[in-house]
Amino acid sequence: MDSIKTSVHLLPIIFLMLLGKWSKAQNVYKLWEGIEKPYFKENNIEEYEEKNWGVLCTFNVTEPSLTVYKAKGKNLGKAVIIIPGGGYNCVAMRHEGYEVAEILSSQGITAAVLKYRIPDPKTSDQPHLVAHTDARRALALLREKSDQYEFDKNKVGLIGFSAGSHLATVVSLWQSENIEENPNYTGLIYGVTNLSEANQKWLEENVYFRKMKDNEIIQNRLIDLVSKNTPPAFLVHAYNDDVCFVEETILYSQKLTANKILVETHIFSEGGHGFGIGRKEDGTEQWISLFVNWIKTNNL
């Protein structure tokens, strides 16, 4: 009986030790620490977490960061920045971020989760520029740490979900003059690539907070921006997605193929929208293994 009591008393200590070990497995970096934060406006907005669409999301992000998970086991020398979705209203950090990073790092890939600023005229004088500026900075920052995490800075990809997939597509197509800010490949999971009437309304209400100008409309016709310089892409969608329609993936895949860009596309019959790491019952849990195999096979 005494031994049982002792074991019970030790459980909280063991838990704390394990928690400490887990917390040291990741490093969190502020994107703009020591650097002027672009397009920032002084404000009293406070970040908070709350459930949205049934998953915990982070709202009012004004201090962007990158949480890096070191590759475990055999290091493949590759790195991926994960961009969670949230409609540009919040960031689904765990569901489409940390959970994905844990799996990828277990496969020997350095994985980093981006917490990007939410476009908001109260916190930025140019809200439509903050998210992709943060993503570019994340790419450059992670590459600065390539020696520390032992990966090839020329094998760094972006993988995005929903609005995060739209952001990953934007960053890959609106290429920076600084090559350190461009991805070598992308993973686009149930994303947005086409400027439909509904998508234009979504961007105007959640990113621009005004009517888009003619040049901005052209810039946001992402499919039309695909060229021979577009990075390779791995696309995933479900036919029954009623939020971001499967045509977004099909059209983008076709445009990449027409430009002779490496592309692999997986469309599941079921899965809906926002399945994250996937589910066994509809087969969507296969996509991460397929993605890892894709970057291994093609030496990305």
C-alpha positions in Angstrom: 0.0 0.0 0.0 2.8 2.4 0.9 4.5 1.7 -2.5 1.2 2.6 -4.2 0.9 5.8 -2.3 4.5 6.7 -3.2 3.9 6.0 -6.9 0.7 8.2 -6.8 2.6 11.1 -5.2 5.4 10.8 -7.8 2.9 11.1 -10.7 2.7 15.0 -10.7 6.5 15.2 -10.5 6.9 12.8 -13.5 4.3 14.8 -15.4 6.2 18.0 -14.8 9.5 16.4 -15.8 7.9 15.2 -19.1 6.3 18.6 -19.7 9.7 20.3 -19.2 11.3 17.8 -21.6 8.5 18.5 -24.2 8.8 22.3 -23.8 12.5 22.2 -24.5 11.8 20.3 -27.7 10.7 23.5 -29.4 12.1 27.0 -29.6 10.0 30.0 -30.1 11.4 33.0 -31.9 9.8 36.4 -32.3 9.9 37.3 -36.0 10.8 41.0 -35.6 12.7 41.0 -32.4 15.3 43.7 -32.5 13.9 44.9 -35.9 11.2 47.4 -36.7 7.9 45.6 -37.2 6.6 46.6 -40.7 3.2 48.2 -41.0 2.6 48.2 -37.3 0.2 50.7 -35.6 0.3 51.2 -31.8 -2.8 49.6 -30.2 -4.4 48.2 -27.1 -5.4 44.9 -28.8 -4.7 41.8 -26.7 -4.1 38.3 -28.0 -6.4 35.6 -26.8 -7.4 31.9 -27.5 -10.9 30.7 -28.1 -12.6 27.8 -29.9 -13.7 28.5 -33.4 -15.1 25.9 -35.8 -14.7 23.4 -32.9 -10.9 24.0 -32.6 -8.8 26.2 -30.4 -7.6 29.3 -32.3 -5.5 32.3 -31.5 -7.1 35.7 -32.1 -5.8 39.3 -32.3 -2.2 38.2 -33.2 0.0 41.3 -33.3 3.3 39.7 -32.2 4.2 37.1 -34.8 6.5 34.2 -33.9 8.0 31.0 -35.3 7.9 27.8 -33.1 10.6 25.4 -34.4 10.6 21.7 -33.8 13.9 20.0 -34.3 14.1 17.0 -36.6 14.0 13.7 -34.7 15.7 10.5 -35.6 17.5 10.5 -39.0 17.6 14.2 -40.0 16.7 14.5 -43.7 18.2 18.0 -44.0 14.9 19.6 -45.0 12.7 22.2 -43.3 9.1 23.2 -43.6 7.3 26.2 -42.3 3.6 25.4 -41.4 1.0 28.2 -41.9 -2.3 27.4 -40.1 -5.6 28.6 -41.4 -8.3 30.6 -39.8 -9.8 32.7 -42.5 -7.5 35.6 -41.7 -9.6 36.1 -38.6 -7.6 33.9 -36.3 -4.8 31.2 -36.5 -5.6 27.5 -35.8 -2.2 27.1 -34.1 -2.6 23.5 -32.8 -5.1 21.9 -35.2 -3.2 23.0 -38.3 0.1 23.9 -36.7 1.6 22.1 -33.8 0.0 18.7 -34.5 1.4 18.8 -38.1 4.9 19.9 -36.8 5.0 17.0 -34.3 4.5 14.5 -37.1 6.9 16.1 -39.6 9.6 16.4 -37.0 9.2 12.8 -36.1 9.9 12.0 -39.8 13.3 13.8 -39.7 12.1 17.2 -41.0 12.7 20.4 -39.2 9.2 21.9 -38.8 8.3 25.4 -37.8 4.8 26.8 -37.0 4.2 30.4 -38.1 1.9 32.6 -35.9 1.3 35.4 -38.3 -0.3 38.8 -37.7 -4.1 39.0 -38.3 -4.9 41.8 -40.8 -6.6 44.5 -38.8 -6.8 48.3 -39.5 -6.6 48.9 -35.8 -3.2 47.3 -35.6 -1.7 48.1 -39.0 -1.6 51.0 -41.4 -1.4 48.4 -44.3 -3.3 45.4 -43.0 -3.2 43.6 -46.4 0.6 43.4 -46.2 1.2 42.1 -42.7 0.6 38.3 -43.2 2.7 37.8 -46.3 5.4 40.1 -44.8 5.5 37.9 -41.7 5.7 34.7 -43.9 8.6 36.1 -45.8 10.4 37.1 -42.6 9.8 33.6 -41.2 11.5 32.0 -44.3 14.6 34.3 -43.9 14.7 33.7 -40.1 14.5 30.0 -40.3 17.2 29.9 -43.0 19.5 31.9 -40.7 19.2 29.0 -38.3 20.0 26.2 -40.8 23.3 25.3 -39.2 21.7 25.2 -35.7 19.0 22.8 -36.9 21.1 21.0 -39.5 19.1 21.5 -42.7 19.9 22.7 -46.2 18.7 26.3 -46.6 17.9 25.5 -50.2 15.4 22.9 -49.1 12.9 25.0 -47.2 9.2 24.7 -48.0 5.9 26.2 -46.9 2.8 24.2 -46.1 -0.4 26.0 -45.6 -4.0 25.2 -44.7 -7.1 27.0 -46.0 -6.3 30.8 -45.5 -2.8 29.6 -44.6 -2.6 27.8 -48.0 -3.7 31.0 -49.7 -0.9 32.8 -47.9 1.6 30.1 -48.9 0.5 30.5 -52.5 0.8 34.3 -52.4 4.3 34.1 -51.0 5.4 31.6 -53.6 3.9 33.7 -56.5 4.7 37.2 -55.3 8.3 36.4 -55.3 10.7 38.6 -53.3 13.9 40.0 -54.7 15.6 38.5 -51.6 15.8 34.8 -52.4 16.0 33.9 -48.7 12.3 35.0 -48.5 11.1 32.6 -51.2 10.1 28.9 -50.6 11.7 26.1 -52.5 8.3 24.2 -52.6 4.8 24.4 -51.2 2.2 22.1 -49.7 -1.2 23.6 -50.3 -3.9 21.9 -48.2 -7.6 22.7 -49.1 -6.5 26.2 -50.2 -7.6 29.2 -52.2 -6.0 29.9 -55.6 -8.7 31.4 -57.7 -10.1 35.0 -57.5 -13.8 34.1 -57.7 -16.4 36.7 -56.9 -16.8 35.1 -53.4 -13.1 35.0 -52.8 -12.7 38.6 -53.8 -15.4 39.6 -51.3 -13.6 37.5 -48.6 -10.3 39.3 -49.2 -11.9 42.7 -49.3 -13.7 42.1 -46.0 -10.9 40.3 -44.1 -7.6 41.4 -45.6 -8.0 44.7 -47.4 -10.9 46.2 -45.5 -11.8 48.1 -48.6 -12.5 47.6 -52.3 -9.5 46.2 -54.1 -7.8 48.3 -56.7 -7.5 47.1 -60.3 -3.8 46.3 -59.9 -4.6 44.4 -56.7 -7.3 42.4 -58.4 -4.7 41.4 -61.1 -2.2 40.5 -58.4 -4.7 38.3 -56.6 -5.6 36.3 -59.7 -3.1 33.7 -58.4 -3.6 31.1 -61.1 -2.7 33.7 -63.7 0.6 34.3 -62.0 1.9 30.7 -62.3 5.0 30.6 -64.5 8.0 28.4 -65.1 9.6 30.0 -62.0 6.8 28.9 -59.6 8.0 26.4 -57.0 6.8 22.8 -57.0 3.6 22.1 -55.2 1.9 19.3 -53.3 -1.9 19.8 -53.2 -4.6 18.2 -51.1 -8.3 18.6 -51.1 -11.6 16.8 -50.5 -14.4 16.7 -53.1 -17.0 17.5 -50.5 -15.3 20.7 -49.2 -18.0 23.3 -49.0 -15.8 26.1 -47.8 -12.9 26.1 -50.2 -14.1 24.3 -53.3 -12.1 21.5 -54.9 -11.9 23.5 -58.1 -9.3 25.7 -56.4 -6.9 22.8 -56.3 -7.8 21.3 -59.7 -7.3 24.6 -61.6 -4.0 25.3 -59.8 -2.7 21.8 -60.5 -3.6 22.1 -64.2 -1.9 25.5 -64.5 1.3 24.1 -62.8 1.3 21.1 -65.2 0.8 23.4 -68.2 3.9 25.3 -67.1 5.8 22.0 -66.6 6.1 22.6 -62.8 6.4 19.5 -60.6 3.1 18.9 -58.9 1.4 16.1 -57.0 -2.3 16.3 -56.2 -4.4 14.1 -53.9 -8.2 14.6 -53.8 -10.2 12.6 -51.3 -13.9 11.8 -51.8 -14.7 12.7 -48.2 -13.1 15.0 -45.6 -14.9 18.3 -45.9 -12.9 21.3 -44.9 -10.4 21.8 -42.1 -9.4 18.1 -41.5 -5.9 19.1 -40.4 -3.6 16.1 -40.0 -6.5 14.0 -41.3 -8.8 11.2 -40.2 -8.6 7.5 -40.6 -12.3 7.1 -41.3 -12.2 9.1 -44.5 -8.7 8.3 -45.5 -7.4 11.9 -45.2 -4.8 10.8 -42.6 -2.7 9.5 -45.6 -1.8 13.0 -46.8 1.2 13.7 -44.5 2.9 10.4 -45.4 2.3 11.1 -49.0 3.8 14.6 -48.6 6.9 13.3 -46.8 7.4 10.7 -49.6 7.0 13.5 -52.2 9.7 15.7 -50.8 12.0 12.6 -50.3 11.4 11.2 -53.8 11.9 14.5 -55.5 14.9 15.6 -53.3 13.1 18.8 -52.4 
